[in-house]
Amino acid sequence: MIVFRLIGLVFIAGALMVFGADVLRSLESGEVGINSFAQVWALLDQRLGTTSLEGFKAWAESTLPAAAWDPGVVSVLSYPAWAVLGVIGIVVALIFRPRNG
């Protein structure tokens, strides 16, 4: 359970870092700039030299029904990265929180 709590905290920390980057970019440019989850994932793929985003898209298109892929997964990939990471982190942290008793 400790490992999953740590994973939740890592997601929350990642959300805060992406949010901070969005705020700094917005302050520098003078207009609101928000990175989508797909943009952050693509940036990580570029830095790490992987193609996991394209692999995920191919897997999701071939595995999931079209009704789940088009409005569901595509819209989540377009959400702000800090929101997606934050929600995942909070849910994981709440599921694996210490129990009283």
Backbone as ProteinMPNN parsed JSONL, in Angstrom:
{"seq_chain_A": "MIVFRLIGLVFIAGALMVFGADVLRSLESGEVGINSFAQVWALLDQRLGTTSLEGFKAWAESTLPAAAWDPGVVSVLSYPAWAVLGVIGIVVALIFRPRNG", "coords_chain_A": {"N_chain_A": [[0.81, -1.187, 0.0], [2.011, 1.187, 0.623], [3.616, 1.685, -1.562], [1.755, 2.285, -3.571], [0.621, 4.595, -2.52], [2.831, 6.248, -2.687], [3.119, 6.334, -5.469], [0.762, 7.709, -6.096], [1.385, 10.178, -4.914], [3.527, 10.911, -6.542], [2.233, 11.32, -8.987], [0.623, 13.511, -8.241], [2.618, 15.385, -7.632], [3.757, 15.61, -10.179], [1.588, 16.769, -11.518], [1.5, 19.252, -10.252], [3.976, 20.272, -11.08], [3.632, 20.465, -13.888], [1.502, 22.253, -13.928], [2.767, 24.495, -12.82], [4.648, 24.978, -14.844], [2.904, 25.672, -16.922], [1.814, 28.028, -15.858], [4.097, 29.678, -15.678], [4.812, 29.821, -18.408], [2.564, 31.127, -19.374], [2.776, 33.578, -18.043], [5.158, 34.55, -19.166], [4.53, 34.796, -21.903], [2.291, 36.395, -21.903], [-0.237, 35.611, -22.53], [-2.76, 33.117, -22.006], [-1.553, 29.889, -21.785], [-1.919, 26.527, -22.073], [-0.81, 23.283, -21.603], [-1.817, 20.33, -23.184], [-2.652, 16.972, -22.169], [-1.799, 15.146, -24.099], [0.159, 16.677, -25.414], [2.133, 16.962, -23.419], [2.774, 14.279, -23.014], [3.753, 13.649, -25.57], [5.99, 15.325, -25.593], [7.527, 14.145, -23.545], [7.925, 11.647, -24.772], [9.523, 12.465, -26.932], [11.803, 13.425, -25.586], [12.669, 11.096, -24.291], [13.024, 9.39, -26.369], [11.124, 7.559, -27.257], [8.117, 5.963, -28.521], [5.659, 5.837, -27.21], [3.197, 7.176, -26.976], [2.088, 7.126, -29.577], [1.951, 4.368, -29.833], [0.112, 3.783, -27.793], [-2.141, 5.117, -28.801], [-2.592, 3.621, -31.161], [-3.067, 1.1, -30.037], [-5.376, 1.658, -28.495], [-7.216, 2.447, -30.472], [-7.483, 0.068, -31.885], [-8.361, -1.728, -29.973], [-10.384, -0.661, -28.25], [-13.911, 0.047, -28.493], [-15.317, 2.146, -31.066], [-17.036, 4.037, -30.012], [-16.065, 4.469, -27.468], [-13.459, 5.275, -27.909], [-13.426, 7.641, -29.568], [-15.068, 9.869, -28.346], [-14.24, 9.528, -25.713], [-11.375, 8.69, -24.995], [-9.936, 10.377, -26.708], [-10.82, 12.892, -25.91], [-9.875, 12.961, -23.265], [-7.138, 12.985, -23.725], [-6.926, 15.542, -24.678], [-7.411, 17.161, -22.523], [-6.207, 19.454, -19.96], [-2.887, 18.784, -18.909], [-2.125, 18.943, -16.222], [-4.532, 18.603, -14.917], [-5.357, 15.985, -15.589], [-3.213, 14.415, -14.566], [-3.358, 15.211, -11.89], [-5.947, 14.362, -11.075], [-5.698, 11.569, -11.401], [-3.644, 11.089, -9.526], [-4.855, 11.956, -7.108], [-7.047, 10.204, -6.91], [-5.737, 7.691, -6.727], [-4.277, 8.125, -4.373], [-6.378, 8.454, -2.548], [-7.689, 5.975, -2.689], [-5.758, 4.254, -1.641], [-5.272, 5.234, 0.922], [-4.298, 5.467, 4.395], [-6.06, 3.382, 6.637], [-8.28, 3.863, 9.357], [-8.303, 2.039, 12.265]], "CA_chain_A": [[0.0, 0.0, 0.0], [2.894, 2.345, 0.663], [4.083, 1.923, -2.926], [0.693, 2.956, -4.321], [0.524, 5.96, -2.001], [3.958, 6.973, -3.28], [2.772, 6.565, -6.873], [-0.217, 8.795, -6.09], [2.09, 11.43, -4.642], [4.32, 11.246, -7.727], [1.3, 11.909, -9.958], [0.245, 14.839, -7.753], [3.783, 16.248, -7.824], [3.841, 15.867, -11.621], [0.531, 17.722, -11.858], [1.932, 20.569, -9.785], [5.067, 20.741, -11.936], [3.075, 20.868, -15.188], [0.738, 23.466, -13.674], [3.747, 25.573, -12.677], [5.193, 25.279, -16.17], [1.868, 26.395, -17.665], [1.716, 29.382, -15.297], [5.282, 30.433, -16.101], [4.712, 30.089, -19.846], [1.524, 32.142, -19.548], [3.32, 34.863, -17.6], [6.164, 34.991, -20.124], [3.96, 35.167, -23.196], [1.238, 37.376, -21.738], [-1.534, 35.01, -22.835], [-2.91, 31.823, -21.344], [-1.066, 28.738, -22.536], [-2.094, 25.31, -21.283], [-0.387, 22.072, -22.296], [-2.725, 19.195, -23.063], [-2.01, 15.731, -21.734], [-1.128, 14.582, -25.271], [1.368, 17.469, -25.676], [3.145, 16.609, -22.419], [3.186, 12.908, -23.301], [4.587, 13.708, -26.771], [7.265, 15.925, -25.189], [8.278, 13.098, -22.84], [8.349, 10.681, -25.786], [10.629, 13.05, -27.687], [12.988, 13.476, -24.717], [13.114, 9.745, -23.964], [13.271, 8.652, -27.607], [10.161, 6.469, -27.379], [6.893, 6.25, -29.267], [4.59, 5.234, -26.425], [1.916, 7.826, -27.264], [1.576, 6.554, -30.824], [1.603, 2.983, -29.526], [-1.132, 3.797, -27.032], [-3.234, 5.48, -29.71], [-2.847, 2.472, -32.035], [-3.692, 0.058, -29.216], [-6.729, 2.067, -28.107], [-8.076, 2.423, -31.655], [-7.749, -1.308, -32.302], [-8.962, -2.51, -28.894], [-11.612, -0.057, -27.732], [-14.928, 0.362, -29.504], [-15.233, 3.528, -31.568], [-17.799, 4.913, -29.123], [-15.224, 4.801, -26.308], [-12.223, 5.914, -28.342], [-13.55, 8.997, -30.09], [-15.372, 10.917, -27.366], [-13.634, 9.271, -24.408], [-9.919, 8.761, -24.907], [-9.461, 11.565, -27.426], [-11.068, 14.077, -25.091], [-8.963, 12.943, -22.11], [-5.828, 13.408, -24.22], [-6.946, 16.98, -24.929], [-7.551, 17.878, -21.253], [-4.927, 19.955, -19.428], [-2.083, 17.705, -18.325], [-2.132, 19.013, -14.766], [-5.811, 18.078, -14.432], [-5.35, 14.528, -15.731], [-2.28, 13.858, -13.588], [-3.865, 15.49, -10.552], [-7.077, 13.481, -10.777], [-5.161, 10.221, -11.214], [-2.922, 11.063, -8.258], [-5.783, 12.062, -5.976], [-7.817, 8.954, -6.823], [-4.848, 6.642, -6.217], [-3.977, 8.435, -2.977], [-7.57, 8.197, -1.739], [-7.954, 4.536, -2.633], [-4.763, 3.583, -0.812], [-4.999, 5.995, 2.128], [-4.286, 4.637, 5.598], [-7.366, 3.161, 7.257], [-8.335, 3.94, 10.813], [-8.883, 0.856, 12.916]], "C_chain_A": [[0.863, 1.265, 0.0], [3.363, 2.704, -0.745], [3.018, 2.679, -3.727], [0.466, 4.378, -3.815], [1.642, 6.817, -2.576], [3.687, 7.28, -4.753], [1.755, 7.697, -6.988], [0.435, 10.146, -5.851], [2.951, 11.863, -5.827], [3.426, 11.871, -8.8], [0.891, 13.316, -9.535], [1.397, 15.825, -7.933], [3.969, 16.583, -9.308], [2.801, 16.87, -12.08], [0.921, 19.122, -11.434], [3.06, 21.132, -10.643], [4.551, 21.22, -13.289], [2.251, 22.147, -15.036], [1.668, 24.669, -13.539], [4.36, 25.972, -14.008], [4.181, 26.05, -17.016], [1.746, 27.837, -17.173], [2.901, 30.225, -15.754], [5.232, 30.778, -17.581], [3.669, 31.166, -20.119], [2.024, 33.521, -19.131], [4.335, 35.416, -18.587], [5.539, 35.502, -21.415], [2.869, 36.224, -23.078], [-0.141, 36.867, -22.114], [-1.563, 33.61, -22.246], [-2.446, 30.715, -22.283], [-1.118, 27.501, -21.66], [-1.69, 24.12, -22.144], [-1.417, 20.972, -22.092], [-1.93, 17.965, -22.621], [-1.242, 15.091, -22.892], [0.158, 15.35, -25.586], [2.483, 17.116, -24.693], [3.668, 15.209, -22.672], [4.097, 12.88, -24.53], [5.959, 14.313, -26.451], [8.138, 14.908, -24.448], [8.764, 12.031, -23.807], [9.555, 11.193, -26.557], [11.904, 13.05, -26.861], [13.555, 12.089, -24.44], [13.406, 8.906, -25.197], [12.346, 7.461, -27.774], [8.984, 6.905, -28.231], [5.685, 5.678, -28.521], [3.23, 5.883, -26.681], [1.3, 7.26, -28.529], [1.176, 5.096, -30.62], [0.305, 2.883, -28.749], [-2.312, 4.119, -27.927], [-3.594, 4.302, -30.617], [-3.537, 1.355, -31.262], [-5.135, 0.405, -28.887], [-7.676, 2.026, -29.301], [-8.424, 1.003, -32.064], [-8.495, -2.105, -31.237], [-10.307, -1.963, -28.454], [-12.626, 0.13, -28.835], [-14.856, 1.837, -29.878], [-15.967, 4.496, -30.655], [-16.989, 5.303, -27.894], [-13.98, 5.571, -26.735], [-12.444, 7.379, -28.688], [-13.963, 10.011, -29.028], [-14.616, 10.739, -26.055], [-12.151, 9.537, -24.353], [-9.385, 10.013, -25.585], [-9.682, 12.817, -26.585], [-10.16, 14.114, -23.864], [-7.565, 13.379, -22.542], [-5.774, 14.911, -24.481], [-7.135, 17.8, -23.659], [-6.202, 18.439, -20.824], [-4.184, 18.846, -18.69], [-2.119, 17.735, -16.805], [-3.427, 18.459, -14.195], [-5.835, 16.556, -14.493], [-4.435, 13.899, -14.682], [-2.775, 14.058, -12.158], [-5.007, 14.577, -10.158], [-6.594, 12.051, -10.548], [-4.467, 10.113, -9.861], [-3.838, 11.109, -7.052], [-6.585, 10.776, -5.813], [-6.958, 7.837, -6.251], [-4.543, 6.884, -4.742], [-5.18, 8.172, -2.073], [-7.878, 6.712, -1.613], [-7.008, 3.844, -1.653], [-4.383, 4.383, 0.435], [-4.995, 5.064, 3.347], [-5.684, 4.555, 6.215], [-7.257, 3.296, 8.766], [-8.983, 2.669, 11.355], [-8.492, -0.387, 12.338]], "O_chain_A": [[0.475, 2.288, -0.563], [3.491, 3.881, -1.083], [3.34, 3.603, -4.474], [0.151, 5.271, -4.602], [1.426, 7.98, -2.915], [3.996, 8.374, -5.226], [1.867, 8.548, -7.87], [0.091, 11.136, -6.496], [3.089, 13.059, -6.086], [3.819, 12.841, -9.447], [0.817, 14.217, -10.371], [1.182, 16.968, -8.337], [4.3, 17.718, -9.65], [3.079, 17.72, -12.925], [0.698, 20.081, -12.173], [3.099, 22.334, -10.906], [4.98, 22.262, -13.783], [2.29, 23.021, -15.902], [1.388, 25.738, -14.081], [4.569, 27.156, -14.275], [4.551, 26.973, -17.741], [1.593, 28.758, -17.974], [2.721, 31.369, -16.173], [5.57, 31.895, -17.972], [3.861, 32.018, -20.987], [1.729, 34.518, -19.79], [4.371, 36.624, -18.825], [5.967, 36.521, -21.957], [2.553, 36.887, -24.066], [-1.118, 37.611, -22.027], [-0.52, 32.996, -22.018], [-2.893, 30.62, -23.426], [-0.447, 27.429, -20.63], [-2.163, 23.965, -23.27], [-1.841, 20.709, -20.967], [-0.701, 17.936, -22.695], [-0.153, 14.554, -22.689], [1.15, 14.74, -25.986], [3.642, 16.984, -25.086], [4.869, 14.965, -22.56], [5.102, 12.169, -24.537], [6.974, 13.86, -26.98], [9.341, 14.821, -24.693], [9.893, 11.554, -23.684], [10.501, 10.445, -26.808], [12.973, 12.713, -27.371], [14.772, 11.916, -24.361], [13.978, 7.822, -25.084], [12.735, 6.456, -28.368], [8.872, 8.07, -28.613], [4.79, 5.101, -29.139], [2.207, 5.202, -26.609], [0.11, 6.946, -28.55], [0.174, 4.643, -31.173], [-0.514, 2.002, -29.011], [-3.361, 3.481, -27.836], [-4.774, 4.017, -30.82], [-4.476, 0.734, -31.761], [-6.02, -0.445, -28.985], [-8.825, 1.61, -29.158], [-9.532, 0.748, -32.538], [-9.192, -3.065, -31.566], [-11.267, -2.719, -28.301], [-12.257, 0.347, -29.99], [-14.39, 2.667, -29.098], [-15.568, 5.654, -30.533], [-17.211, 6.376, -27.333], [-13.5, 6.43, -25.996], [-11.749, 8.258, -28.176], [-13.222, 10.974, -28.828], [-14.377, 11.721, -25.351], [-11.713, 10.504, -23.731], [-8.463, 10.645, -25.069], [-8.828, 13.703, -26.551], [-9.718, 15.19, -23.461], [-6.879, 14.074, -21.793], [-4.69, 15.494, -24.504], [-7.031, 19.026, -23.708], [-5.161, 17.956, -21.272], [-4.781, 18.071, -17.943], [-2.14, 16.685, -16.163], [-3.424, 17.9, -13.098], [-6.286, 15.906, -13.55], [-4.831, 12.96, -13.991], [-2.626, 13.172, -11.316], [-5.042, 14.07, -9.037], [-7.032, 11.392, -9.604], [-4.681, 9.146, -9.13], [-3.625, 10.385, -6.08], [-6.782, 10.31, -4.691], [-7.411, 7.105, -5.371], [-4.549, 5.945, -3.946], [-5.011, 7.713, -0.944], [-8.283, 6.247, -0.548], [-7.421, 2.947, -0.918], [-3.277, 4.222, 0.952], [-5.617, 4.002, 3.325], [-6.394, 5.557, 6.297], [-6.264, 2.892, 9.37], [-10.078, 2.287, 10.942], [-8.916, -1.445, 12.802]]}, "name": "protein", "num_of_chains": 1, "seq": "MIVFRLIGLVFIAGALMVFGADVLRSLESGEVGINSFAQVWALLDQRLGTTSLEGFKAWAESTLPAAAWDPGVVSVLSYPAWAVLGVIGIVVALIFRPRNG"}
